[in-house]
Amino acid sequence: MNAIETKAVTKAFNLGKPNEVRPVNEVSISVKTGECVLLKGPSGSGKTTLLTLLSCLSKPTSGEYLCLGKPVSHWSEKFLTRFRKDHIGIVFQHFNLIKGFTTSQNIGLPLFPLGYTQQEIDAKAKEAAAKVNIDHRLNFKVDTLSGGELQRVAIARALVSNPELLFADEPTAHLDSHNSEGVLEIFADLKSKGKTILMTTHDPIVEQHPMIDRVIEMRDGIVVKH
């Protein structure tokens, strides 16, 4: 079964105007359930825009996107937001953590709109933190953490709702080689547990990792290798 399938998906800005741009142009790809796929390409190739579409943070201008078999490209923002909260975890390139909040508070944030009690949120945050070996920093404010620790917090936050799909934008971009290897081992463990993972990278360490099943390469908004 395909966890992800796009059919001629396009994202256009300034549609119909002289300055129209299409960072993603008629892209048709698929990712099987349980696969770990790498999305690569030079800066400006469209890979981050495509990742944003696939993670349901934005909708395509045209084409169709089926996520977990659901035609999400046709849904309203209300339904799309709920679907994303229930099924998708996102690790942002710049972490997007809230300064002044503790590790536990940052990890638990995605659960607040879902009706959990504070006790349940704290328990789930602790469980997610343990998966990425950051539970010893639960009560530390994120302002005091190292780059490698911040990345682990960001991954734990993406995992806290136990999503089927995990998207990561340049997950090793701000890390040294030692911390990069540690983060990649976390992703490899998640893959072994059945998660479907799609990540972008410029890092050869990521591309060479044995967990990567396939590479999708983009250039100028189109897929040149699938």
PAZAPA-4460 file (N, C-alpha, C; in steps of 0.05 Angstrom, whole numbers, plus 32768, in hexadecimal, padded with zeros to 4 digits):
% residues 226
    n_x    n_y    n_z   ca_x   ca_y   ca_z    c_x    c_y    c_z   seq   type   mol
   8011   7FE8   8000   8000   8000   8000   8012   8019   8000     1      M     A
   8009   802D   7FF1   8018   8046   7FF1   800E   8058   8008     2      N     A
   8021   8062   8018   801A   8075   802C   8017   8091   8020     3      A     A
   8027   8096   800B   8027   80AF   7FFD   8025   80AB   7FDF     4      I     A
   8013   80BA   7FD3   8011   80B8   7FB5   8008   80D3   7FAB     5      E     A
   8018   80DF   7F99   8010   80F7   7F8C   800C   80F3   7F6E     6      T     A
   7FFA   8101   7F63   7FF4   80FF   7F46   7FF5   811B   7F3A     7      K     A
   800A   8121   7F2C   800E   813B   7F1F   800A   8153   7F31     8      A     A
   8015   8151   7F49   8011   8167   7F5D   8022   817F   7F56     9      V     A
   8016   8196   7F56   8023   81AF   7F51   801D   81C3   7F67    10      T     A
   8032   81D2   7F6F   802E   81E9   7F81   8038   8202   7F73    11      K     A
   8025   8214   7F6E   802C   822D   7F60   8027   8245   7F71    12      A     A
   8038   8259   7F6F   8034   8272   7F7C   8031   8288   7F67    13      F     A
   8021   829C   7F6D   801B   82B2   7F5A   800F   82A6   7F40    14      N     A
   7FFC   8294   7F44   7FF0   8285   7F2D   7FE5   8298   7F18    15      L     A
   7FED   8293   7EFF   7FE3   82A2   7EE8   7FEF   82BD   7EE4    16      G     A
   8002   82C4   7EF6   8010   82DE   7EF3   802B   82DB   7EE6    17      K     A
   8036   82F1   7EDD   8051   82EF   7ED0   8066   82E4   7EE2    18      P     A
   8063   82E8   7EFC   8077   82DD   7F0F   806F   82C3   7F1B    19      N     A
   805E   82B4   7F0E   8056   8299   7F18   806E   8287   7F1B    20      E     A
   8070   8279   7F31   8085   8265   7F35   8078   824B   7F3E    21      V     A
   8085   8235   7F36   807B   821A   7F3D   8092   820A   7F4A    22      R     A
   8095   820D   7F64   80AB   81FE   7F71   80A6   81DF   7F70    23      P     A
   808D   81D7   7F6C   8086   81BB   7F68   8074   81BA   7F4F    24      V     A
   807D   81AB   7F3B   806F   81AC   7F21   8069   8190   7F17    25      N     A
   804F   8188   7F1A   8045   816F   7F10   8055   8157   7F1A    26      E     A
   8058   8155   7F33   8067   8140   7F40   8055   8128   7F46    27      V     A
   805E   8111   7F3D   804F   80F8   7F42   8063   80E4   7F4F    28      S     A
   805E   80DF   7F68   8070   80CC   7F77   805E   80BA   7F89    29      I     A
   806A   80A5   7F93   805D   8094   7FA7   8072   808A   7FBB    30      S     A
   8068   8087   7FD4   8079   807C   7FE9   8069   8066   7FF7    31      V     A
   8074   804E   7FF8   8066   8037   8004   8066   8039   8023    32      K     A
   8052   802D   802F   8051   802C   804C   806A   801E   8056    33      T     A
   8077   802B   806A   808F   801F   8076   80A9   8026   8068    34      G     A
   80A8   8034   8052   80C0   803D   8044   80CD   8054   8052    35      E     A
   80E7   8057   804E   80F6   806F   8055   8101   807B   803C    36      C     A
   80F7   8091   8033   80FE   809D   8019   810C   80B8   801E    37      V     A
   8121   80BC   800F   8130   80D5   8010   8129   80E6   7FF8    38      L     A
   8122   80FF   7FFE   811C   8113   7FEA   8134   8127   7FE8    39      L     A
   8141   8127   7FD1   8159   8138   7FCF   8159   8149   7FB6    40      K     A
   816A   815C   7FB6   816C   816F   7FA0   817A   8188   7FA9    41      G     A
   8184   8198   7F96   8192   81B1   7F9E   817E   81C5   7FAA    42      P     A
   8189   81DA   7FB6   8178   81EF   7FC1   8167   81FB   7FAA    43      S     A
   814D   81FE   7FB0   813B   8209   7F9B   812F   81F3   7F89    44      G     A
   8134   81DA   7F8F   812A   81C4   7F7E   810C   81BE   7F84    45      S     A
   8102   81C7   7F9A   80E6   81C3   7FA0   80E1   81AE   7FB5    46      G     A
   80F6   81A2   7FC0   80F2   818C   7FD3   80E4   8194   7FED    47      K     A
   80EB   81AB   7FF8   80DE   81B4   8010   80C1   81BB   800B    48      T     A
   80BB   81C7   7FF4   809F   81CD   7FEE   808F   81B3   7FEB    49      T     A
   809B   819F   7FDE   808E   8185   7FDB   8089   8178   7FF6    50      L     A
   809D   817A   8008   809A   816F   8023   8083   817D   8031    51      L     A
   8081   8197   802E   806B   81A6   803A   8050   819C   8030    52      T     A
   804E   8196   8017   8035   818B   800B   802F   8170   8016    53      L     A
   8043   815F   8016   803F   8143   801F   8038   8141   803C    54      L     A
   8042   8153   804C   803C   8153   8069   8022   8162   8070    55      S     A
   8014   816A   805B   7FF9   8177   805E   7FFB   8192   806C    56      C     A
   8012   819F   806A   8013   81BA   8074   800A   81CF   805F    57      L     A
   8008   81C6   8046   7FFC   81D7   8031   7FEF   81C5   801D    58      S     A
   7FDF   81D1   800B   7FD0   81C1   7FF7   7FDB   81C7   7FDC    59      K     A
   7FDA   81B4   7FCA   7FE4   81B9   7FAE   7FD1   81CB   7F9F    60      P     A
   7FDC   81D9   7F8C   7FCC   81EA   7F7A   7FBC   81D9   7F67    61      T     A
   7FC8   81C3   7F5E   7FBA   81B0   7F4D   7FC6   8194   7F51    62      S     A
   7FB9   8180   7F46   7FC1   8165   7F4A   7FB4   8158   7F62    63      G     A
   7FBA   8140   7F67   7FAD   8131   7F7D   7FC2   8125   7F90    64      E     A
   7FBC   8126   7FA9   7FCE   811A   7FBE   7FBD   8107   7FCF    65      Y     A
   7FC5   80ED   7FCF   7FB9   80D9   7FE0   7FCC   80D3   7FF7    66      L     A
   7FC4   80D8   800F   7FD5   80D2   8027   7FC6   80BD   8037    67      C     A
   7FD4   80A7   803B   7FC7   8090   8049   7FAD   8088   803C    68      L     A
   7FAC   808C   8021   7F94   8084   8012   7F7E   8099   8011    69      G     A
   7F82   80B0   801F   7F6E   80C4   8021   7F74   80DB   800E    70      K     A
   7F60   80E6   8000   7F64   80FB   7FEC   7F67   8116   7FFA    71      P     A
   7F7D   811A   8008   7F7F   8132   801A   7F81   814C   800A    72      V     A
   7F89   814B   7FF1   7F8C   8164   7FE1   7F71   8171   7FDC    73      S     A
   7F5C   8162   7FE1   7F41   816E   7FDC   7F33   8176   7FF6    74      H     A
   7F41   8173   800D   7F34   8178   8027   7F36   8195   802F    75      W     A
   7F24   819E   8040   7F25   81B8   804C   7F3C   81B9   8060    76      S     A
   7F44   81D1   8067   7F5A   81D4   807B   7F54   81C8   8095    77      E     A
   7F3B   81C9   809D   7F32   81BE   80B7   7F38   81A0   80B8    78      K     A
   7F2F   8191   80A4   7F33   8174   80A3   7F51   816D   809F    79      F     A
   7F5F   817E   808F   7F7B   8179   808A   7F8B   817C   80A4    80      L     A
   7F84   8190   80B4   7F93   8195   80CD   7F8F   817D   80E0    81      T     A
   7F76   8173   80E2   7F71   815D   80F3   7F80   8144   80EA    82      R     A
   7F80   813F   80CF   7F8E   8128   80C4   7FAB   8129   80CA    83      F     A
   7FB7   8141   80C7   7FD3   8145   80CC   7FDA   813F   80EA    84      R     A
   7FC9   8148   80FC   7FCE   8144   8118   7FCC   8126   811F    85      K     A
   7FBA   8118   8112   7FB6   80FB   8118   7FCA   80E9   810B    86      D     A
   7FD5   80F0   80F4   7FE4   80DC   80E4   8000   80E5   80DC    87      H     A
   8008   80FE   80E0   8021   8108   80D5   8032   8115   80EB    88      I     A
   804C   810E   80EA   8060   811B   80FB   8073   812A   80EA    89      G     A
   807B   8142   80F2   808D   8153   80E2   80A4   815C   80F3    90      I     A
   80BC   8158   80E8   80D5   8162   80F4   80DF   8179   80E3    91      V     A
   80DD   8192   80ED   80E4   81A9   80DE   8102   81AE   80DE    92      F     A
   810C   81BA   80C9   8129   81BE   80C6   8134   81CF   80DC    93      Q     A
   8125   81E4   80E5   812F   81F6   80FA   8121   81F0   8115    94      H     A
   8118   81D8   8118   810D   81CD   8131   80F2   81D8   8138    95      F     A
   80EE   81F4   8136   80D4   8200   813D   80CB   81FA   8159    96      N     A
   80DE   81FA   816C   80D8   81F6   8188   80D2   8211   8195    97      L     A
   80C4   8211   81AB   80BC   822A   81B9   80D0   822F   81CF    98      I     A
   80DF   8244   81CD   80F2   824C   81E2   80E3   8253   81FB    99      K     A
   80EF   824D   8212   80E2   8252   822B   80D1   823B   8235   100      G     A
   80CA   8228   8222   80BB   8210   8229   80D0   81FA   822F   101      F     A
   80C7   81E7   8240   80D8   81D0   8245   80D7   81BC   822E   102      T     A
   80E9   81A9   822F   80E8   8193   821C   80CD   8185   821C   103      T     A
   80C3   817F   8234   80A9   8171   8236   8093   8182   822A   104      S     A
   8092   819C   8230   807D   81AD   8225   807E   81AF   8207   105      Q     A
   8096   81B0   81FB   8099   81B1   81DE   808F   8197   81D1   106      N     A
   8097   8181   81DD   8090   8167   81D1   8071   8163   81D3   107      I     A
   8065   816C   81E8   8049   8168   81EC   8036   817A   81DD   108      G     A
   8041   818F   81D1   8031   81A4   81C4   801C   8199   81B0   109      L     A
   8024   8186   819E   8010   817D   818A   7FF8   816F   8197   110      P     A
   7FF9   8167   81B0   7FE3   8159   81BD   7FCE   816B   81C9   111      L     A
   7FD5   8184   81CD   7FC2   8196   81DB   7FA7   8199   81CD   112      F     A
   7FA7   819B   81B1   7F8C   819E   81A4   7F7C   8184   81A3   113      P     A
   7F88   816E   81AC   7F7B   8154   81A8   7F6C   814A   81C0   114      L     A
   7F6A   815B   81D4   7F58   8154   81EB   7F64   8143   8201   115      G     A
   7F7F   8140   8201   7F8C   8131   8216   7F8E   8142   8230   116      Y     A
   7F8E   8134   8247   7F93   8142   8260   7FB1   8149   8262   117      T     A
   7FB8   815B   8274   7FD4   8162   8278   7FE4   814A   8280   118      Q     A
   7FD8   8139   8291   7FE6   8121   829A   7FEC   810E   8283   119      Q     A
   7FD8   810B   8271   7FDC   80FA   8259   7FF1   8106   8246   120      E     A
   7FF1   8120   8243   8005   812D   8232   8021   8129   823D   121      I     A
   8024   812D   8257   803E   8129   8264   8048   810D   8260   122      D     A
   8036   80FA   8263   803E   80DD   8260   8047   80D7   8244   123      A     A
   8038   80E1   8230   803E   80DC   8215   8058   80EB   820C   124      K     A
   805C   8103   8217   8075   8111   8212   808D   8102   821D   125      A     A
   808A   80F7   8234   80A0   80E7   8240   80A5   80CE   8230   126      K     A
   8090   80C1   8226   8094   80A9   8216   80A2   80B0   81FC   127      E     A
   809A   80C6   81EF   80A6   80CE   81D5   80C3   80D6   81DA   128      A     A
   80C9   80E4   81F0   80E4   80EC   81F6   80F6   80D4   81FB   129      A     A
   80EB   80BF   8207   80FB   80A7   820C   8103   8099   81F2   130      A     A
   80F2   809B   81DE   80F8   808E   81C4   8110   809A   81B7   131      K     A
   8116   80B3   81BD   812D   80C1   81B0   8143   80C9   81C4   132      V     A
   8141   80BC   81DC   8156   80C0   81F0   815A   80DD   81F8   133      N     A
   8143   80EB   81FD   8145   8106   8207   8134   8109   8220   134      I     A
   812B   80F3   822C   811A   80F4   8244   8129   80FF   825C   135      D     A
   8143   80FE   825C   8152   8109   8273   8153   8128   8272   136      H     A
   8148   8134   825D   8147   8151   825B   812A   815C   825A   137      R     A
   8117   814C   8264   80FB   8153   8262   80F5   816E   826F   138      L     A
   8101   8174   8286   80FA   818C   8295   810D   81A3   828F   139      N     A
   811F   81A0   827C   8131   81B5   8274   8124   81C7   825F   140      F     A
   8127   81E1   8261   811D   81F2   824C   812E   81EE   8232   141      K     A
   8121   81EF   821B   812F   81E8   8202   8145   81FC   81FC   142      V     A
   8144   8213   8208   8159   8227   8204   8174   821D   820D   143      D     A
   8174   820A   821F   818D   8200   822B   8198   81E8   821E   144      T     A
   818B   81DE   8209   8193   81C4   81FC   81A6   81C9   81E5   145      L     A
   81B6   81B4   81E0   81C8   81B4   81C9   81B9   81AF   81AF   146      S     A
   81C7   81B3   8198   81BA   81AF   817E   81B0   8192   817B   147      G     A
   81C0   817F   8183   81B8   8163   8181   81A0   815D   8192   148      G     A
   819F   8169   81AB   8188   8165   81BD   816F   8172   81B1   149      E     A
   8172   818A   81A6   815B   8198   819A   814F   8187   8183   150      L     A
   8160   817A   8173   8156   8169   815E   8146   8152   8169   151      Q     A
   8150   8146   817F   8141   8130   818B   8126   8139   8196   152      R     A
   8126   8151   81A2   810C   815C   81AB   80F9   815F   8194   153      V     A
   8103   816A   817D   80F2   816E   8166   80E7   8153   815B   154      A     A
   80F8   813F   815C   80EE   8124   8153   80DA   8119   8166   155      I     A
   80DF   811C   8180   80CC   8112   8194   80B1   8120   8191   156      A     A
   80B1   813A   818C   8098   8148   8187   8089   813D   816F   157      R     A
   8098   8137   815A   808B   812B   8142   807F   8110   8148   158      A     A
   808A   8102   815C   8082   80E6   8162   806C   80E4   8177   159      L     A
   8066   80FA   8185   8056   80F9   819D   803A   80EF   8198   160      V     A
   802F   80F4   8180   8014   80EA   817A   8014   80CF   816C   161      S     A
   802C   80C2   816B   802F   80A8   815E   8025   80A8   8141   162      N     A
   8030   80BA   8130   8027   80BB   8115   8031   80A4   8103   163      P     A
   8022   809E   80EE   802B   808A   80DB   8041   8094   80C9   164      E     A
   803F   80AE   80C3   8051   80BB   80B0   8063   80CF   80BE   165      L     A
   807D   80CF   80B7   8090   80E1   80C3   809F   80F0   80AC   166      L     A
   809E   810A   80AD   80AB   811B   8099   80C1   812B   80A8   167      F     A
   80D9   812B   809C   80EF   813A   80A8   80FE   814A   8093   168      A     A
   8100   8165   8098   810D   8177   8086   812A   817C   808F   169      D     A
   813D   8171   8081   8159   8175   8087   815F   816E   80A5   170      E     A
   8159   8155   80AE   815B   814F   80CA   8177   8150   80D6   171      P     A
   818C   8150   80C5   81A7   8151   80D0   81B5   816B   80C9   172      T     A
   81A6   817F   80BF   81B3   8197   80B4   81C3   81A7   80C9   173      A     A
   81BB   81A6   80E2   81C9   81B6   80F6   81DA   81A6   8109   174      H     A
   81E0   818D   8101   81ED   817B   8114   8209   8173   810A   175      L     A
   821A   816C   811D   8234   8161   8115   8230   8143   810E   176      D     A
   8245   8136   8105   8242   811B   80FA   823A   8107   8110   177      S     A
   8243   810B   8129   823C   80F9   813F   821E   80FB   8144   178      H     A
   8214   8114   8147   81F8   8117   814D   81E6   810F   8135   179      N     A
   81F1   8113   811D   81E2   810B   8105   81DE   80ED   8105   180      S     A
   81F3   80DE   810B   81F0   80C1   810D   81DB   80B8   8122   181      E     A
   81DC   80C6   8138   81C8   80C0   814D   81AC   80C5   8144   182      G     A
   81A7   80DB   8137   818C   80E1   812D   8183   80CD   8118   183      V     A
   8196   80C5   8106   818F   80B2   80F1   8188   8096   80FD   184      L     A
   8195   808F   8113   818F   8076   8120   8173   8077   812C   185      E     A
   816A   808E   8135   814E   8091   813F   813B   808C   8128   186      I     A
   8140   8098   8111   812F   8094   80FA   812F   8077   80F0   187      F     A
   8146   806B   80F1   8148   804E   80E9   8138   803D   80FC   188      A     A
   8138   8043   8115   8128   8034   8129   810A   8038   8124   189      D     A
   8103   8051   811D   80E6   8056   8117   80DD   8047   80FE   190      L     A
   80EF   8046   80EA   80E8   8037   80D2   80E4   801A   80D8   191      K     A
   80F5   800F   80EA   80F3   7FF2   80F1   80D8   7FEC   80FF   192      S     A
   80CC   8001   810B   80B3   7FFE   8118   809B   8004   8106   193      K     A
   80A0   8007   80EC   808B   800A   80D9   8083   8026   80D0   194      G     A
   8092   803A   80DA   808C   8056   80D1   8094   805A   80B4   195      K     A
   8084   806A   80A6   808B   8073   808C   8099   808E   808E   196      T     A
   80B1   8090   8082   80C1   80A8   8087   80C9   80B4   806C   197      I     A
   80C6   80CE   806A   80D0   80DD   8053   80E0   80F5   805D   198      L     A
   80F9   80F7   8054   8109   810E   805D   8118   811B   8046   199      M     A
   811E   8134   804A   812F   8143   8037   814B   8145   8042   200      T     A
   815E   8148   8031   817A   814B   803B   818D   8154   8025   201      T     A
   81A3   8161   802E   81BA   8165   801D   81D1   8155   8028   202      H     A
   81CD   8146   803D   81E2   8139   804C   81E8   811D   8041   203      D     A
   8200   8118   8038   8207   80FE   802D   8205   80E8   8042   204      P     A
   8209   80EF   805C   8206   80DB   8071   81EA   80CF   8071   205      I     A
   81D6   80E0   806C   81BA   80D6   806C   81B6   80C4   8054   206      V     A
   81BF   80CD   803C   81BA   80BE   8024   81C7   80A2   8025   207      E     A
   81DE   80A0   8032   81EC   8087   8033   81E3   8074   8049   208      Q     A
   81D0   807E   805A   81C7   806D   8070   81B7   8055   8066   209      H     A
   81BB   803E   8072   81AD   8026   8068   818F   8026   806B   210      P     A
   8184   8037   807B   8167   8038   807E   8159   8044   8066   211      M     A
   8168   8053   8055   815C   8060   803E   8155   804B   8029   212      I     A
   813B   8049   8022   8133   8035   800E   8136   8040   7FF2   213      D     A
   8132   805A   7FEF   8130   8066   7FD4   8135   8084   7FD5   214      R     A
   813F   808F   7FBF   8144   80AB   7FBD   8132   80B7   7FA7   215      V     A
   8124   80CC   7FAE   8115   80DB   7F9A   8124   80F6   7F96   216      I     A
   812C   80FB   7F7E   813C   8113   7F79   812C   8127   7F69   217      E     A
   812E   8141   7F72   8120   8156   7F65   8133   816B   7F5A   218      M     A
   812A   8178   7F44   8138   818E   7F38   8124   81A1   7F2B   219      R     A
   8126   81BA   7F32   8114   81CE   7F26   80F7   81C7   7F27   220      D     A
   80EF   81BC   7F3E   80D2   81B6   7F43   80C8   819C   7F38   221      G     A
   80D9   818D   7F2A   80CF   8173   7F1F   80E0   815C   7F2A   222      I     A
   80D5   8145   7F29   80E4   812D   7F32   80F5   8122   7F1B   223      V     A
   810F   8120   7F1F   8121   8116   7F0B   812A   80F9   7F11   224      V     A
   8125   80F0   7F29   812B   80D4   7F30   8117   80CB   7F45   225      K     A
   810C   80B4   7F41   80F7   80AA   7F53   80FB   808C   7F58   226      H     A
***
